[in-house]
Amino acid sequence: MYDKIMESVEYINSKVNRKPKIAVILGTGLGDLVSEVKEVEEIPYENIPNFPVSTVKGHEGKLVFGKINGIEVMLMQGRFHYYEGYTMKEVTYPIYVMKKLGIEKIVVTNACGGINKSFEPGTLMIINDFINLFGDNPLIGINDERLGPRFPDMSEPFKLEFIDKAKKIGEELKINYAEGVYAGFMGPYYETAAEIVMIGRHGADAVGMSTVPETIVANYLGMDVLGIACITNMATGIQKVKHSHDRVVEIAQKASIDLCKWVARIIEEI
């Protein structure tokens, strides 16, 4: 795997001469941040050796390099999900590539369902911890010490300093944000009402089908993470109408106006 990672890195470096320290992973319907980027250079995933390809509506499928408010950044416009049939190693492969490209900090965003009844569709939630309900882990297998330790610490999966800065900036921008625990669920179906009751009892405020694997690997690699979830629907049993992916994308796109302002300022301060 190490050789594959370096092959991807070599290709990317041959196409762009940029050295960003911050990356942003854009969730479903949250790709509008790309419009904030100046001096844009793009690489489609399909061109990168060993890279997976996005198959889900709302995920463009490209790396975007450029500047936001003068800061060099790399954006993942589209991510990979376990439910697409990829292995956990494939889902998290871009994080390994980011590390070898020199990325030190990651802002992870997603669209997800709300369990906390004080939330409503459109709420932006700072993620302060996660629960792994995938029944799998991207670090399973022989460990390569060139990448990270066999038993990584997860006592601060989302950097507390970044959370404090996100709160401060959110208040300055008058963004109506929340804070809570994100549960990662395998999918691809929307959870049953009984599963939501269970997940809520475990302490989750929101549930989605991404973010947890990427956060695990980023911590393993020694990278600092900030997570922001967009509550696009209330979870089964709380929401009274049936779920729709089109509706998820629609709500995420509306919320992305505030998210883009927020993340652009956060990038300046972390």
DOBA-120450 format. One record per residue (C-alpha): x, y, z; chain; residue in three letters. Coordinates in Angstrom, 1 decimal. Layout:
residues N
+--------+--------+--------+-------+------+
|      u |      v |      w | kette | rest |
+--------+--------+--------+-------+------+
|      X |      Y |      Z |     A |  Ala |
...
+--------+--------+--------+-------+------+
This chain:
residues 270
+--------+--------+--------+-------+------+
|      u |      v |      w | kette | rest |
+--------+--------+--------+-------+------+
|    0.0 |    0.0 |    0.0 |     A |  Met |
|    2.9 |    2.4 |    0.8 |     A |  Tyr |
|    4.2 |    2.1 |   -2.8 |     A |  Asp |
|    0.7 |    2.8 |   -4.2 |     A |  Lys |
|    0.4 |    5.9 |   -2.0 |     A |  Ile |
|    3.7 |    7.2 |   -3.2 |     A |  Met |
|    2.7 |    6.5 |   -6.8 |     A |  Glu |
|   -0.4 |    8.6 |   -6.4 |     A |  Ser |
|    1.6 |   11.4 |   -4.6 |     A |  Val |
|    4.2 |   11.4 |   -7.5 |     A |  Glu |
|    1.4 |   11.8 |  -10.1 |     A |  Tyr |
|   -0.3 |   14.6 |   -8.2 |     A |  Ile |
|    3.0 |   16.4 |   -7.7 |     A |  Asn |
|    3.7 |   16.1 |  -11.4 |     A |  Ser |
|    0.4 |   18.0 |  -12.2 |     A |  Lys |
|    0.3 |   20.7 |   -9.5 |     A |  Val |
|    3.1 |   22.6 |   -7.9 |     A |  Asn |
|    1.3 |   23.4 |   -4.7 |     A |  Arg |
|    2.1 |   22.6 |   -1.0 |     A |  Lys |
|   -1.0 |   23.2 |    1.0 |     A |  Pro |
|   -1.1 |   22.3 |    4.7 |     A |  Lys |
|   -4.9 |   22.2 |    5.0 |     A |  Ile |
|   -7.4 |   20.0 |    3.3 |     A |  Ala |
|  -11.2 |   20.1 |    3.3 |     A |  Val |
|  -13.4 |   17.0 |    2.5 |     A |  Ile |
|  -16.7 |   18.1 |    1.1 |     A |  Leu |
|  -19.7 |   16.1 |    1.9 |     A |  Gly |
|  -22.9 |   15.5 |   -0.1 |     A |  Thr |
|  -24.2 |   18.8 |   -1.6 |     A |  Gly |
|  -21.5 |   20.8 |    0.1 |     A |  Leu |
|  -19.3 |   21.4 |   -2.9 |     A |  Gly |
|  -20.0 |   25.1 |   -3.1 |     A |  Asp |
|  -16.8 |   25.9 |   -1.1 |     A |  Leu |
|  -15.0 |   25.4 |   -4.4 |     A |  Val |
|  -16.4 |   28.7 |   -5.6 |     A |  Ser |
|  -14.4 |   30.4 |   -2.9 |     A |  Glu |
|  -11.1 |   29.0 |   -4.3 |     A |  Val |
|   -8.8 |   31.3 |   -6.2 |     A |  Lys |
|   -6.0 |   30.2 |   -8.6 |     A |  Glu |
|   -7.8 |   26.8 |   -9.1 |     A |  Val |
|   -6.1 |   23.7 |  -10.3 |     A |  Glu |
|   -8.1 |   20.5 |  -10.6 |     A |  Glu |
|   -7.3 |   16.8 |  -10.9 |     A |  Ile |
|  -10.1 |   14.3 |  -11.6 |     A |  Pro |
|   -9.9 |   11.2 |   -9.3 |     A |  Tyr |
|  -10.1 |    8.9 |  -12.3 |     A |  Glu |
|   -6.7 |   10.3 |  -13.5 |     A |  Asn |
|   -4.9 |    9.6 |  -10.2 |     A |  Ile |
|   -3.2 |    6.2 |  -10.1 |     A |  Pro |
|   -4.8 |    3.8 |   -7.5 |     A |  Asn |
|   -7.5 |    6.4 |   -6.5 |     A |  Phe |
|  -11.1 |    5.2 |   -6.1 |     A |  Pro |
|  -13.9 |    7.0 |   -8.1 |     A |  Val |
|  -17.0 |    8.7 |   -6.6 |     A |  Ser |
|  -20.3 |    7.0 |   -7.6 |     A |  Thr |
|  -22.8 |    9.0 |   -5.5 |     A |  Val |
|  -24.9 |   12.0 |   -6.6 |     A |  Lys |
|  -23.7 |   15.2 |   -5.0 |     A |  Gly |
|  -20.0 |   14.1 |   -5.1 |     A |  His |
|  -18.1 |   15.6 |   -8.1 |     A |  Glu |
|  -15.0 |   13.4 |   -7.9 |     A |  Gly |
|  -11.9 |   15.7 |   -8.1 |     A |  Lys |
|   -9.1 |   17.2 |   -6.1 |     A |  Leu |
|   -9.1 |   21.0 |   -6.2 |     A |  Val |
|   -6.0 |   23.0 |   -5.3 |     A |  Phe |
|   -5.9 |   26.8 |   -4.8 |     A |  Gly |
|   -6.3 |   29.5 |   -2.3 |     A |  Lys |
|   -9.0 |   30.5 |    0.1 |     A |  Ile |
|   -8.5 |   34.0 |    1.7 |     A |  Asn |
|   -4.9 |   33.7 |    0.6 |     A |  Gly |
|   -4.3 |   30.3 |    2.3 |     A |  Ile |
|   -3.2 |   27.4 |    0.2 |     A |  Glu |
|   -5.8 |   24.5 |    0.4 |     A |  Val |
|   -6.7 |   21.2 |   -1.1 |     A |  Met |
|  -10.3 |   20.2 |   -1.4 |     A |  Leu |
|  -11.7 |   16.8 |   -1.9 |     A |  Met |
|  -14.8 |   17.5 |   -3.9 |     A |  Gln |
|  -16.5 |   14.1 |   -3.4 |     A |  Gly |
|  -15.6 |   11.3 |   -1.0 |     A |  Arg |
|  -15.8 |    7.5 |   -1.0 |     A |  Phe |
|  -18.2 |    5.5 |    1.1 |     A |  His |
|  -18.1 |    1.9 |    2.5 |     A |  Tyr |
|  -21.5 |    1.2 |    1.1 |     A |  Tyr |
|  -20.2 |    1.8 |   -2.4 |     A |  Glu |
|  -18.5 |   -1.5 |   -2.1 |     A |  Gly |
|  -15.0 |   -0.1 |   -1.4 |     A |  Tyr |
|  -12.9 |   -1.6 |    1.4 |     A |  Thr |
|  -12.1 |    0.6 |    4.4 |     A |  Met |
|   -8.5 |    1.0 |    3.0 |     A |  Lys |
|   -9.9 |    2.3 |   -0.3 |     A |  Glu |
|  -12.4 |    4.6 |    1.5 |     A |  Val |
|   -9.6 |    6.2 |    3.4 |     A |  Thr |
|   -6.9 |    6.0 |    0.8 |     A |  Tyr |
|   -7.0 |    9.7 |    0.0 |     A |  Pro |
|   -6.1 |   10.6 |    3.6 |     A |  Ile |
|   -2.9 |    8.6 |    3.3 |     A |  Tyr |
|   -2.1 |   10.5 |    0.1 |     A |  Val |
|   -2.9 |   13.8 |    1.8 |     A |  Met |
|   -0.4 |   13.1 |    4.5 |     A |  Lys |
|    2.4 |   12.3 |    2.0 |     A |  Lys |
|    1.5 |   15.5 |    0.1 |     A |  Leu |
|    2.3 |   17.5 |    3.3 |     A |  Gly |
|   -1.3 |   18.0 |    4.6 |     A |  Ile |
|   -1.3 |   18.5 |    8.4 |     A |  Glu |
|   -4.9 |   19.6 |    9.1 |     A |  Lys |
|   -8.2 |   18.4 |    7.7 |     A |  Ile |
|  -11.7 |   19.9 |    7.9 |     A |  Val |
|  -14.2 |   17.1 |    7.3 |     A |  Val |
|  -17.8 |   17.9 |    6.4 |     A |  Thr |
|  -20.8 |   15.7 |    5.8 |     A |  Asn |
|  -24.6 |   15.6 |    5.3 |     A |  Ala |
|  -26.3 |   13.5 |    8.0 |     A |  Cys |
|  -29.4 |   12.8 |    9.9 |     A |  Gly |
|  -30.3 |   14.4 |   13.2 |     A |  Gly |
|  -31.1 |   12.4 |   16.3 |     A |  Ile |
|  -30.9 |   15.2 |   18.9 |     A |  Asn |
|  -34.5 |   16.6 |   18.8 |     A |  Lys |
|  -33.2 |   20.2 |   19.4 |     A |  Ser |
|  -31.8 |   20.0 |   15.8 |     A |  Phe |
|  -33.7 |   20.7 |   12.6 |     A |  Glu |
|  -32.8 |   20.3 |    8.9 |     A |  Pro |
|  -30.2 |   22.9 |    8.0 |     A |  Gly |
|  -28.5 |   22.9 |   11.4 |     A |  Thr |
|  -24.6 |   22.8 |   11.3 |     A |  Leu |
|  -23.1 |   20.7 |   14.0 |     A |  Met |
|  -19.5 |   20.8 |   15.2 |     A |  Ile |
|  -18.5 |   17.1 |   15.8 |     A |  Ile |
|  -16.9 |   16.7 |   19.2 |     A |  Asn |
|  -16.6 |   12.9 |   19.1 |     A |  Asp |
|  -17.6 |    9.8 |   17.1 |     A |  Phe |
|  -19.1 |    6.4 |   17.5 |     A |  Ile |
|  -17.9 |    3.7 |   15.0 |     A |  Asn |
|  -21.0 |    1.6 |   14.0 |     A |  Leu |
|  -19.5 |    0.4 |   10.7 |     A |  Phe |
|  -18.6 |   -3.0 |   12.1 |     A |  Gly |
|  -15.2 |   -2.5 |   10.5 |     A |  Asp |
|  -12.0 |   -0.4 |   10.9 |     A |  Asn |
|   -9.6 |    1.0 |    8.3 |     A |  Pro |
|   -6.6 |    0.1 |   10.5 |     A |  Leu |
|   -7.3 |   -3.6 |   10.5 |     A |  Ile |
|   -4.4 |   -5.6 |    9.0 |     A |  Gly |
|   -0.7 |   -5.6 |    9.1 |     A |  Ile |
|    0.6 |   -2.2 |   10.4 |     A |  Asn |
|    3.2 |   -0.2 |    8.4 |     A |  Asp |
|    5.2 |    1.8 |   11.0 |     A |  Glu |
|    6.2 |    4.2 |    8.2 |     A |  Arg |
|    2.6 |    5.4 |    8.3 |     A |  Leu |
|    1.5 |    5.3 |   12.0 |     A |  Gly |
|    1.5 |    3.3 |   15.3 |     A |  Pro |
|   -0.2 |   -0.1 |   15.7 |     A |  Arg |
|   -2.5 |    1.3 |   18.5 |     A |  Phe |
|   -3.3 |    5.0 |   17.8 |     A |  Pro |
|   -4.8 |    7.2 |   20.5 |     A |  Asp |
|   -8.4 |    8.4 |   19.9 |     A |  Met |
|   -8.9 |   10.5 |   23.1 |     A |  Ser |
|   -9.1 |   13.7 |   21.0 |     A |  Glu |
|  -10.3 |   12.6 |   17.5 |     A |  Pro |
|  -11.4 |   16.2 |   16.7 |     A |  Phe |
|   -8.9 |   18.7 |   17.9 |     A |  Lys |
|  -10.2 |   20.7 |   20.8 |     A |  Leu |
|   -8.3 |   23.8 |   19.8 |     A |  Glu |
|  -10.0 |   23.7 |   16.4 |     A |  Phe |
|  -13.4 |   23.2 |   18.0 |     A |  Ile |
|  -12.9 |   26.3 |   20.2 |     A |  Asp |
|  -11.9 |   28.3 |   17.2 |     A |  Lys |
|  -14.9 |   27.1 |   15.1 |     A |  Ala |
|  -17.2 |   28.1 |   18.0 |     A |  Lys |
|  -15.7 |   31.6 |   18.3 |     A |  Lys |
|  -15.9 |   32.2 |   14.5 |     A |  Ile |
|  -19.4 |   30.8 |   14.3 |     A |  Gly |
|  -20.5 |   33.3 |   17.0 |     A |  Glu |
|  -18.8 |   36.1 |   15.2 |     A |  Glu |
|  -20.6 |   35.2 |   11.9 |     A |  Leu |
|  -23.9 |   34.7 |   13.8 |     A |  Lys |
|  -24.1 |   31.1 |   12.5 |     A |  Ile |
|  -26.7 |   29.1 |   14.4 |     A |  Asn |
|  -24.5 |   26.0 |   15.1 |     A |  Tyr |
|  -24.8 |   23.1 |   17.4 |     A |  Ala |
|  -22.3 |   20.6 |   18.9 |     A |  Glu |
|  -22.5 |   16.8 |   19.3 |     A |  Gly |
|  -21.5 |   13.3 |   18.7 |     A |  Val |
|  -21.6 |   11.7 |   15.2 |     A |  Tyr |
|  -22.3 |    8.0 |   14.7 |     A |  Ala |
|  -21.0 |    6.4 |   11.6 |     A |  Gly |
|  -23.4 |    3.8 |   10.1 |     A |  Phe |
|  -22.6 |    1.5 |    7.3 |     A |  Met |
|  -25.7 |    2.3 |    5.1 |     A |  Gly |
|  -26.7 |    2.6 |    2.3 |     A |  Pro |
|  -30.2 |    2.5 |    3.6 |     A |  Tyr |
|  -31.5 |    5.1 |    6.0 |     A |  Tyr |
|  -31.6 |    3.6 |    9.5 |     A |  Glu |
|  -34.7 |    2.1 |   10.9 |     A |  Thr |
|  -36.6 |    3.7 |   13.8 |     A |  Ala |
|  -35.4 |    1.0 |   16.2 |     A |  Ala |
|  -31.8 |    1.5 |   15.1 |     A |  Glu |
|  -32.1 |    5.3 |   15.7 |     A |  Ile |
|  -33.5 |    4.7 |   19.2 |     A |  Val |
|  -30.5 |    2.4 |   19.9 |     A |  Met |
|  -27.9 |    4.8 |   18.4 |     A |  Ile |
|  -29.5 |    7.7 |   20.4 |     A |  Gly |
|  -29.2 |    5.7 |   23.6 |     A |  Arg |
|  -25.5 |    5.1 |   22.8 |     A |  His |
|  -25.1 |    8.9 |   23.0 |     A |  Gly |
|  -25.1 |   10.0 |   19.3 |     A |  Ala |
|  -26.7 |   13.4 |   18.3 |     A |  Asp |
|  -26.4 |   12.6 |   14.6 |     A |  Ala |
|  -25.9 |    9.7 |   12.3 |     A |  Val |
|  -24.4 |    9.4 |    8.8 |     A |  Gly |
|  -22.5 |    7.1 |    6.5 |     A |  Met |
|  -19.0 |    8.7 |    6.3 |     A |  Ser |
|  -16.4 |   10.7 |    8.3 |     A |  Thr |
|  -15.6 |    8.2 |   10.9 |     A |  Val |
|  -13.1 |    6.1 |    8.8 |     A |  Pro |
|  -11.4 |    9.2 |    7.5 |     A |  Glu |
|  -11.1 |   10.6 |   11.1 |     A |  Thr |
|   -9.6 |    7.4 |   12.4 |     A |  Ile |
|   -7.0 |    7.3 |    9.7 |     A |  Val |
|   -6.2 |   11.1 |   10.0 |     A |  Ala |
|   -5.5 |   10.6 |   13.7 |     A |  Asn |
|   -3.5 |    7.5 |   13.0 |     A |  Tyr |
|   -1.3 |    9.5 |   10.6 |     A |  Leu |
|   -0.9 |   12.3 |   13.2 |     A |  Gly |
|   -3.1 |   14.9 |   11.4 |     A |  Met |
|   -5.4 |   17.3 |   13.2 |     A |  Asp |
|   -9.1 |   17.1 |   12.4 |     A |  Val |
|  -12.1 |   19.4 |   12.6 |     A |  Leu |
|  -15.5 |   17.9 |   11.8 |     A |  Gly |
|  -18.7 |   19.8 |   10.8 |     A |  Ile |
|  -21.9 |   18.0 |   10.0 |     A |  Ala |
|  -24.9 |   19.4 |    8.1 |     A |  Cys |
|  -28.1 |   18.0 |    9.5 |     A |  Ile |
|  -30.1 |   17.6 |    6.3 |     A |  Thr |
|  -33.0 |   15.5 |    7.7 |     A |  Asn |
|  -34.2 |   14.2 |   11.1 |     A |  Met |
|  -33.6 |   10.5 |   11.6 |     A |  Ala |
|  -36.2 |    7.8 |   11.1 |     A |  Thr |
|  -38.9 |    7.9 |   13.8 |     A |  Gly |
|  -38.3 |   11.5 |   14.4 |     A |  Ile |
|  -38.9 |   12.8 |   10.9 |     A |  Gln |
|  -42.5 |   12.1 |    9.9 |     A |  Lys |
|  -41.9 |   11.9 |    6.1 |     A |  Val |
|  -39.9 |    9.3 |    4.1 |     A |  Lys |
|  -36.3 |   10.0 |    3.4 |     A |  His |
|  -35.0 |   11.2 |    0.0 |     A |  Ser |
|  -31.5 |   11.6 |   -1.2 |     A |  His |
|  -32.6 |   14.5 |   -3.5 |     A |  Asp |
|  -34.0 |   16.3 |   -0.4 |     A |  Arg |
|  -30.7 |   15.7 |    1.4 |     A |  Val |
|  -28.8 |   17.3 |   -1.4 |     A |  Val |
|  -31.3 |   20.2 |   -1.6 |     A |  Glu |
|  -31.0 |   21.0 |    2.2 |     A |  Ile |
|  -27.2 |   20.6 |    2.1 |     A |  Ala |
|  -26.9 |   23.1 |   -0.7 |     A |  Gln |
|  -28.9 |   25.6 |    1.2 |     A |  Lys |
|  -26.9 |   25.2 |    4.4 |     A |  Ala |
|  -23.7 |   25.3 |    2.4 |     A |  Ser |
|  -24.0 |   29.1 |    2.2 |     A |  Ile |
|  -23.3 |   29.4 |    5.9 |     A |  Asp |
|  -20.9 |   26.5 |    5.9 |     A |  Leu |
|  -18.7 |   28.1 |    3.2 |     A |  Cys |
|  -18.5 |   31.4 |    5.1 |     A |  Lys |
|  -17.6 |   29.5 |    8.3 |     A |  Trp |
|  -15.0 |   27.1 |    6.8 |     A |  Val |
|  -13.3 |   29.9 |    4.9 |     A |  Ala |
|  -12.8 |   31.8 |    8.1 |     A |  Arg |
|  -11.8 |   28.7 |   10.0 |     A |  Ile |
|   -9.1 |   28.0 |    7.4 |     A |  Ile |
|   -7.6 |   31.4 |    8.2 |     A |  Glu |
|   -7.3 |   30.7 |   11.9 |     A |  Glu |
|   -6.2 |   27.1 |   12.2 |     A |  Ile |
+--------+--------+--------+-------+------+
